[in-house]
């Protein structure tokens, strides 16, 4: 199961070798300064946004890989029935959201608290994730 670590000035989503093969990529690394907000989503399916782009997504079983939507890309390593740590990132990062399952609610809350304390410019204005921006409508 994927783990979220902080190393120096980076957030690292460390994947097992099976998850690396499924996602078709190595560990995910983003600057700690790019973290905007960290929340815990108890309903795993609410963390998934957009459409599957790469990796493996088996409905109801697991979703590991990249997802694309109108605001950019998300990286997900999610297993159903588990809480998800959602790390919203600033536009300068390669992803807009990192969504990683935790084993239990207590582990998810501890990870979110640790990341919130480590990130230099965390947004505490709201305790929940922000919705995706709506693309401009054109006639």
N, C-alpha and C positions, 0 to 999 in steps of 0.2 A: 504494500500500500504506500502511496506517495506521502512524503513528509515535507513540511515547510520549515526551512532553516533560515537563519540570518548569519551571513558570513561577511565580516568587515562592513562594507557599505552596500551589500547586495542581499536580495531575497532570493533564495534558491528553493525550487520545488524539486526535490530529489526523488527520482523515479526508480522503481525496481527494474531489473533487466527485462522482465516480462512487459512492464508498462512502457519501457523505452521502445521495445519492439512493436507494441500495439500502437503507440503514438507516432512511431516512425521519426523519433527525434531523441535527443539526449535530455539531460536535466534542463529545466527552465531557469534562467537567471535574469533578474531585472534590478535596476538600481533602487536602493531603499528610498532615495529621494523622490522616486516616481510614485510611491504609494500615497494614494489620496484618502482612502477609507478602508477599514477592515470590519467586516461584519460576519456573523454566523447565521447561516440559513438552515433552520431545522428541517425544512422540506427540500430534499435533494433536487427534485425536478424543477424547483423555482430558480435554481442557479444556472440552469441551461438556457441560453439565449441564442437566437440565430439558427443557422443550418450547419450541419456537419460538413467540414471541409477536408480534414485529413485525420488519420488515426482510425480508431474503431469505436463505433457507437452501436450498441445492441440495446434496443429499447427494453427497459425493465431489468437489465443485467449490468451494464457498465457503459461509461462514456469516457474515453481517454483520447485526447487529441485537440485539434484546433476547430473552432466554430467561427463562422463568419456572419456578420450582420452589418446594418447600414452605418454603424459608428466605427467599425474596424473588426478586430479579431479578439476572441477569448481563448484561453487555454483551460481545458477542463480535465480533471482526473477524478471522476465521480463514480461512486458505487451506491445503488439504491439502498434506502433504509438507514443511511448514516447522515449526520449533520455535515454541512459543507462550510468551510472557511472561504469567504469571498473577499478577495483583495482587489479593490478598484484601483486602477492605475491612471496616471495622467496621460494625455495624448502623446507625450514624447516617448513613452514606453512601447515596446513591440506589440503588446497586448493591451486591451482595455480592462480585462478582468482575468484573474486567476481564480479558479474554483477548484478546491481540493477537499475531498472527503476526509473526515477524521473518524477515528474508531468510536468515540463516545462524545457526548455533549460537553463533558468536563474538559476533555482534551482540546476540543474545538475552541471553547471559551478561553482556555489558557494560551493557546496559540494566537488567537486574535488579540488578547491583552498584551502579549509579548511583542507582537508586531506593531501594535498601536503605540507602545512606549518607545520602540526603537526607531520608528519612522520620524524624520525631522519635521515634516510639514503635513501632519495628519489633519483631516477635516472632521471636526466634531460637531458640525452644525446639525446633523441628523443622525440618528442611530441605525438607519437602514440604507440599503443600496438605492442609488438613484436610477430612474428609468432611462432607457436608451433615448437619445434625442430623436425627435421625429423629423424625417427628411422634409424639406420644403415641398409643398404641393405646387405643381405647375399645370397650367391649362393646356 
